[in-house]
Amino acid sequence: MKFEKDFFLGAATAAHQVEGNNIYSDYWVQENLEHSMFDEPSGLAVDHYNRYEEDIRLLSEAGLNAYRFSIEWARIQPEEAKWDETEVEHYKDVIQCCLKYGVEPVITLMHFTSPKWLIRKGGWENPEVVEDFAAYCGRIVSELGDGFHYVCTINEANMRLQLAGLMKSMMARMMAKKNDEKSKDDAKVQVGINMDQNRMMQSAMETAQAFGFQDPRKVATFVSQCSDEGDRIVMRAHMAAVKAIRAARPDLKVGITLSLHDLQKYSDATGQKTTEDSKAQEEIERIWDEEILHYLPALENDDFLGVQCYTRKCINDQGQEQLPEGVKTTQMGYENYPESIGHVVRKVAESFKGELIVTENGIATSDDEERIEYIKTATESIKSCIDDGLPVKGYFYWSLLDNFEWQKGFKMTFGLIGVDRSNMERHPKGSLNYLGSLR
């Protein structure tokens, strides 16, 4: 199986997870609290800030032709009234490095982390974020120069709403004194978080104080639960950013990325016959509306949608999520189910009519042969979508490098390239060459 030469076949990273020393961001603050929810701080991460050329060269030499990476807003604008031209030049150099090695740069302007000054203003629950974000987006794309064509405004714009749902579910079980499912909570969203109830309260109070609040509920980072109004604010920020980007660079294609799941009835997933799955279907429809459908009016003028999916959710006849017995799970705790990405792309294409790009899909595993099998099945499912006429422009594996998986620290190994953090030496895996061989 081979993809066409103009198909974007690449890998992705996020600035905070790989660059290191992102000292002006909200995450840096949270990682370094005495009672942090993070297993370890990011620190130097994998020093991609200084070693990006080596990493892009390895990507290119393996046969990949595209690299999705993010601009760190907190580096560009470390203070509300400051704009760091030196950091702008750094990202211009990254773009030029991609071009040097024949790699298409696909840029994300906000991948979870925000400047700490933004959070002190009320963050992603404060309507002022709309103007702040749009101003940043318009200015940065105008200063980055030529050489890139695709821009994602916000990574996984629905993550805050997913976390709100997870917290609501967890609190309901706590009230009912049903804590037997606690260990499974971490695996219910496609991001590295910890749901240890014993750490949450103390960490929440310290976080609030660090950002200048008495009430922890006032801390509105992007990876925190949101209100309904906060969810609408995110979409208004996206639409304002699209407008600002097009005013500055009308040549660019602009979109957003969403965290999506392959939603299946438990009975269908397991082959167990049942006539009592109406609650399952209702819950599937509710989740799909929450994950994507209610956003579509805000996305109708976008050029593309970034589809991000790692696994499926199986809903039983009680309308509850249930992992089928005996399935393989990843380091993240969710099911190893690579078929999910093709299913989700087909489902998204029913509603969104622009270009589709798989901006993230991958597996956290220490077994690279398992990673290769995951990639093989996932990419075959995408090729099938293309063969059926769906407008899929690219596939980006997550992640190029083993990196900092947010609150989980460095234990989760998603990467096509391993990193020895004692000396930052890179160790390309067989999966990197396998993915590159598909074009």
Buried (B, 14 or more C-beta within 10 A) or exposed (E): EEBEEEBBBBBBBBBBBBBBBBEBBBBBBBBBBEBBBBBEBBBBBBBBBEBBBBBBBBBBEBBBBBBBBBBBBBBBBBEEEEBBEEBBEBBBEBBEBBBEBEBBBBBBBBBBBBBBBBBBBBBBBBEEBBEBBBBBBBBBBEBBEEEBBBBBBBBBBBBBBBBBBBBEBBEEBEEEEEEEEBEEBBBBBBBBBBBEEEBBEBBBBBBBEBBEBEEBEBBBBBBBBBBEEBBBBBBBBBBBBBBBBBEBBEEBBBBBBBBBBBBBBBBBBBEEEEEEBEBBBEBBEBBBEBBBEBBBEBBEEBBBBBBBBBBBBBBBBEBBBBBBEEBEBBBBBBBBBBBBBBBBBBBBBEEBEBBBBBBBBBBBBEEBEBBBBBBBBBBBBBBBBBEEEBBBBBBBBBBBBBBBBBBBBBBBBBBBBBBEBEEBEBEBBEBBBBBBEBB
